[in-house]
Amino acid sequence: MKINSKEVIQNRLGYFELAQKPSEGELQQYYAEKYYQYEHSNYAKTYPEDELKYFRAKIAQKYLALKSLSGSESGSLLDVGCGEGFTLAFFKEMGWQVTGVDYSRFGCQQMNPHCLDDLLAGDIYLILHQLIEQHKTYDLLWISNVLEHVLDPLALLRTLQKLVSPAGYLIVQVPNDFSFFQNYLLQAKIISEPFWVAVPDHISYFTRTSLKRLCLEAGWSEQLVLADFPIDLFLLNEHSNYHHAPEKGKAAHLARVKLENLFHAHSPERTNRFYQAMAELDFGRQITGFYTLKPLN
């Protein structure tokens, strides 16, 4: 497949990645400066009530799917790249033992300060290796919107194998990029470029199929995949095309939030079935995969 961008290439596992990746040092400097700016801003970040409900609904749907797969309602969680701590807070409320790992404490301190004692802040890779040396294992590894940022997704997924309990699960969420629908939008000239390519923030770009191939290569077996609301649909309408008119993006997002909350309030179980079917179509803005360790031959 040809992409009208010299910035990305498709690798042997089928996912796209930057043709010229930053070095580890460049990436660390970039995020150090980004976190510095974030932590020294002059305002306290808040979310509207609808958006907080949306965050919780999406976590609750994954929790419900996990219970259906594992048959267990509690256990231990390791959230890699826990950010503002919403997942930590949800699982803690459900009675789980939770541990979060992130480069910064700032997001969690702002949004979920009651989870700060459960957060390990610093170099994520160093912390993961320390946990391995301590022979720590967890019933659930949660890695949401992280894999697209790292230089070597395969190495990270292989490292996580050493931290999961024998019957444990890995949940990976990534943006659904270079999907069949996005490719259609490009080919039909509804959008002029793959605007989701974000350098250097996003280094890798996954679909359902390429994420499955990557996880299989890393020793993980797919059990379930969920999509989420296809906000890209707004690009089909010239009056809501937020690529051509970025100021329309907020309204598109708010519509997504309202619909997601409406679906969840109606039936989380049916919402999961709906998004499972959408994932099979490779349709939706994000993909969430549920994995277990691949059986040894």
matplotlib code that plots the C-alpha trace (Angstrom):
import matplotlib.pyplot as plt

x = [0.0, 1.3, 0.9, 1.2, 3.8, 7.5, 7.4, 6.1, 6.9, 5.2, 7.3, 7.4, 4.6, 2.3, 2.1, 3.4, 6.3, 8.3, 10.9, 13.3, 12.9, 14.3, 17.1, 16.4, 18.2, 16.2, 12.9, 13.8, 14.7, 11.4, 9.3, 11.3, 10.6, 7.0, 6.4, 8.2, 5.9, 2.9, 3.8, 4.6, 1.5, -0.5, -3.9, -5.4, -6.8, -10.3, -12.9, -16.6, -18.9, -19.9, -16.2, -15.5, -18.5, -17.1, -13.6, -15.3, -17.6, -14.8, -12.8, -15.9, -16.6, -13.1, -13.5, -16.8, -15.2, -12.3, -14.6, -16.4, -13.1, -11.3, -14.3, -12.6, -13.7, -10.6, -6.8, -3.7, -3.3, -0.1, -1.0, 2.0, 1.8, -1.0, -1.2, -3.9, -4.8, -8.4, -7.8, -6.0, -8.9, -11.5, -9.8, -9.0, -12.7, -13.4, -11.2, -8.1, -4.5, -3.2, 0.2, 0.8, 4.0, 4.5, 7.3, 5.5, 3.3, 1.6, -1.4, -2.3, -1.8, -4.2, -7.0, -6.7, -4.4, -5.8, -3.8, -0.4, 0.7, 0.1, 2.2, 5.9, 7.2, 10.4, 11.9, 9.3, 11.7, 13.9, 10.9, 9.6, 13.0, 13.1, 9.7, 11.0, 14.0, 11.7, 9.7, 6.5, 3.6, 0.2, -3.2, -3.8, -1.3, -2.9, -1.2, -3.4, -2.2, 1.4, 2.5, 2.4, 4.8, 7.7, 10.7, 10.4, 6.9, 7.9, 10.6, 8.1, 5.5, 8.1, 9.2, 5.6, 5.5, 7.8, 5.3, 2.0, 0.7, 0.2, -3.5, -3.2, -4.3, -2.8, -5.0, -3.6, -5.3, -3.9, -5.3, -6.6, -4.5, -4.2, -7.5, -9.5, -11.8, -8.9, -7.4, -10.8, -10.9, -7.4, -8.2, -11.5, -9.6, -12.0, -8.8, -5.6, -3.1, -2.8, -3.1, -2.9, 0.8, 2.1, 5.9, 7.6, 4.7, 3.5, 6.2, 4.1, 0.6, -1.6, -4.7, -6.5, -4.7, -1.2, -1.6, -2.6, 0.5, 2.8, 1.4, 1.6, 5.3, 5.8, 4.2, 0.7, -2.5, -5.5, -8.8, -11.0, -10.8, -13.1, -13.3, -14.8, -16.8, -15.7, -15.2, -13.7, -17.3, -17.5, -14.9, -17.5, -19.7, -18.3, -20.0, -18.3, -14.9, -12.6, -9.5, -10.5, -11.9, -10.0, -12.4, -15.1, -13.1, -14.3, -18.0, -17.2, -15.5, -18.5, -20.9, -18.8, -18.8, -22.6, -23.2, -20.7, -22.3, -25.8, -24.7, -23.1, -26.2, -28.4, -26.3, -22.6, -22.9, -24.6, -22.1, -19.3, -20.9, -21.5, -17.8, -16.6, -18.4, -17.0, -13.5, -14.0, -14.6, -11.5, -13.8, -13.5, -11.0, -9.2, -8.6, -8.5, -7.0, -7.3, -4.4, -3.1, 0.3, 0.7, 0.7, 4.1, 4.3]
y = [0.0, 3.5, 6.4, 10.0, 10.6, 10.0, 10.0, 6.4, 2.9, -0.4, -2.9, -6.7, -7.1, -4.9, -1.8, 1.6, 3.3, 6.5, 6.1, 8.1, 7.5, 9.8, 8.5, 7.4, 10.5, 12.8, 11.2, 11.5, 15.2, 15.8, 14.3, 15.9, 19.3, 18.4, 17.3, 20.4, 22.7, 20.7, 20.7, 24.5, 25.7, 28.3, 26.6, 23.5, 21.1, 20.0, 18.1, 18.6, 16.1, 14.4, 13.8, 12.3, 9.9, 9.0, 8.1, 5.9, 4.3, 3.2, 1.7, 0.0, -1.6, -3.1, -4.3, -5.9, -7.6, -8.8, -10.3, -12.3, -13.6, -14.4, -15.1, -13.0, -9.7, -8.8, -9.2, -7.1, -4.4, -2.8, 0.2, 1.1, 4.8, 5.5, 9.2, 10.9, 7.8, 7.2, 3.5, 3.2, 4.9, 2.7, -0.6, 0.5, 1.3, -2.3, -3.7, -4.4, -4.0, -1.3, -0.1, 2.6, 3.5, 6.8, 9.3, 12.0, 12.3, 15.5, 14.1, 11.7, 14.4, 16.7, 14.2, 11.3, 12.3, 9.5, 7.1, 8.8, 6.2, 3.5, 5.3, 4.6, 7.7, 7.8, 6.0, 3.5, 0.9, 1.1, 0.7, -2.3, -4.1, -3.4, -5.0, -8.0, -8.3, -8.2, -11.1, -9.1, -10.4, -9.0, -10.4, -7.6, -5.5, -2.3, -0.3, 2.4, 4.8, 4.0, 1.5, 4.1, 6.3, 3.8, 3.2, -0.6, -1.9, -5.5, -5.3, -3.7, -6.4, -9.1, -7.4, -7.4, -11.2, -11.3, -9.3, -11.2, -14.0, -17.4, -16.8, -13.1, -10.7, -7.9, -5.1, -2.9, 0.2, 2.1, 4.5, 2.7, 4.4, 3.7, 1.7, 0.8, 3.8, 6.2, 4.8, 5.3, 9.0, 9.5, 7.7, 9.6, 12.9, 13.7, 14.4, 15.6, 13.8, 11.2, 13.9, 11.4, 11.0, 13.0, 13.3, 12.6, 11.8, 8.8, 6.5, 3.5, 3.2, 0.1, -1.6, -4.5, -6.9, -5.5, -5.2, -8.9, -9.8, -7.7, -9.2, -12.7, -12.1, -11.0, -14.1, -12.9, -14.6, -12.5, -13.3, -10.3, -6.9, -3.9, -0.8, 2.5, 5.4, 6.1, 9.8, 9.7, 9.6, 13.3, 13.7, 12.5, 15.5, 18.8, 20.7, 18.6, 17.8, 18.7, 18.1, 20.9, 23.0, 22.2, 24.4, 21.7, 19.1, 20.0, 19.6, 16.2, 15.1, 16.3, 14.4, 11.3, 11.8, 12.1, 9.1, 6.9, 7.9, 7.2, 3.7, 2.8, 4.0, 1.9, -1.3, -1.8, -5.4, -4.5, -1.7, -4.2, -6.5, -3.6, -2.5, -6.1, -6.3, -2.9, -4.2, -7.1, -4.4, -2.5, 0.4, 2.8, 5.4, 3.2, -0.5, -2.4, -5.9, -8.5, -11.0, -13.9, -15.6, -17.7, -21.4, -23.1, -25.6]
z = [0.0, -0.9, 1.5, 0.5, 3.2, 3.3, 7.1, 7.6, 6.3, 6.8, 8.6, 8.4, 11.0, 9.0, 11.2, 10.1, 11.9, 11.4, 8.7, 10.7, 14.4, 17.1, 19.2, 22.8, 24.0, 21.7, 22.8, 26.5, 26.1, 24.2, 26.9, 29.7, 28.2, 27.5, 31.1, 32.4, 30.4, 31.6, 35.3, 35.3, 33.6, 35.4, 35.3, 37.0, 34.3, 34.8, 32.9, 32.4, 34.2, 30.9, 30.0, 33.4, 32.9, 29.5, 31.0, 33.6, 31.1, 28.8, 31.7, 33.0, 29.6, 29.6, 33.2, 32.2, 29.2, 31.4, 34.0, 31.2, 29.9, 33.2, 35.5, 38.2, 39.7, 41.6, 41.5, 41.0, 38.3, 36.8, 34.7, 32.5, 31.6, 34.0, 33.3, 35.3, 37.2, 36.1, 35.6, 38.9, 40.7, 39.0, 39.8, 43.3, 43.9, 42.6, 45.4, 43.3, 44.4, 42.0, 40.9, 38.4, 36.5, 34.8, 34.0, 36.0, 39.1, 37.9, 36.0, 38.8, 41.4, 39.5, 38.8, 41.3, 44.2, 46.4, 44.0, 44.5, 47.0, 44.3, 41.7, 40.8, 39.0, 36.9, 33.9, 33.0, 31.6, 34.6, 36.9, 34.9, 35.2, 38.9, 39.3, 37.3, 39.6, 42.6, 41.0, 40.9, 38.8, 38.2, 37.2, 34.7, 32.8, 31.4, 28.7, 27.2, 24.5, 25.2, 22.6, 19.8, 21.7, 22.3, 20.1, 20.3, 20.9, 20.4, 23.1, 25.6, 25.0, 25.5, 28.8, 30.0, 29.7, 32.7, 34.8, 34.2, 36.4, 34.7, 34.2, 33.8, 31.0, 29.0, 27.8, 25.1, 23.7, 20.7, 18.1, 15.0, 12.3, 8.6, 9.0, 5.9, 6.5, 6.8, 3.7, 1.9, 3.1, 1.6, -1.7, -2.1, -1.4, 1.5, 3.4, 1.9, 4.1, 6.9, 9.5, 12.3, 11.8, 14.7, 14.9, 17.3, 19.7, 17.7, 16.4, 15.5, 13.9, 14.3, 13.0, 14.6, 12.3, 12.8, 16.5, 16.7, 14.6, 16.8, 20.0, 18.6, 17.7, 21.3, 22.8, 23.4, 22.2, 21.3, 23.2, 22.4, 20.6, 21.1, 19.0, 20.1, 18.6, 15.0, 15.3, 11.8, 10.5, 10.9, 8.2, 5.6, 6.1, 4.7, 7.6, 10.3, 8.7, 11.5, 9.3, 6.9, 9.8, 13.1, 15.1, 14.5, 16.3, 19.8, 18.7, 17.1, 20.4, 22.5, 20.3, 20.7, 24.5, 24.6, 22.4, 24.3, 27.6, 26.2, 24.9, 28.3, 30.3, 28.0, 28.3, 28.8, 27.7, 24.4, 23.9, 24.2, 21.7, 19.3, 19.6, 19.2, 15.9, 14.9, 15.7, 13.3, 10.6, 11.7, 12.3, 15.2, 16.4, 18.9, 19.3, 22.6, 22.6, 25.4, 25.4, 27.4, 27.2, 24.1, 25.1, 24.8, 22.0]

ax = plt.figure().add_subplot(projection="3d")
ax.plot(x, y, z, "-o")
ax.set_aspect("equal")
plt.show()
